[in-house]
Amino acid sequence: MKLLFFSLLFLLPLQGKADIDLKELGVSDTVTEENSFSKQEFAERKEKLKTHEMLGLATWGLMTATMFTAGSALDNDTHMYLALATTASYFTTAYFAYTAPKPVGVVDKGRIKWHKRLSWIHLPLMVIVPYLGFQYKNAEDAGRKHSSIEKLHPTLAGVLYGSFTLSTALMVIEF
């Protein structure tokens, strides 16, 4: 039953999503003299950003499942394995966004601008939170008292989840 629930959580975000206008991403399928963005670069940008979008939704599903299993983190390793999968998925998703070629002179606007601004919150937290979770589990397994920074793991995980969810919602829901 749990497996079915988590499978639905993982696949649910892939069902309904708003299409992002390529012009919002600074992509125009016409090549002008001012914009030397070739057809090949256009195709590469389009593919990488579509992959980024799909992986982002899958990452959100994994992150949601990870948050749901947080209460049983000390009873079994499901939370830890979901966190590892979420981290790998997150950085794979980020790779596609950061390596997509961008035309010179394109300025991010609207929800794309806010989507990128929120990455300044969730990107560092995506490094810190898994590390703190690892330290928390090690302290628990060793029977030692948790440090004050390790105790921040649940709070920072909540901030990470909230900022990533908002960043995802900006791309999924049309405002």
Secondary structure, DSSP 8 states (H G I E B T S, - for coil): -HHHHHHHHHHGGGTS-----TTTTT--S---SS----HHHHHHHHHHHHHHHHHHHHHHHHHHHHHHTGGGTTT-SHHHHHHHHHHHHHHHHHHHHHTS---TT----HHHHHHHHHHHHHHHHHHHHHHHHHHHHHHHHHT----TTGGGHHHHHHHHHHHHHHHHHHHHS--
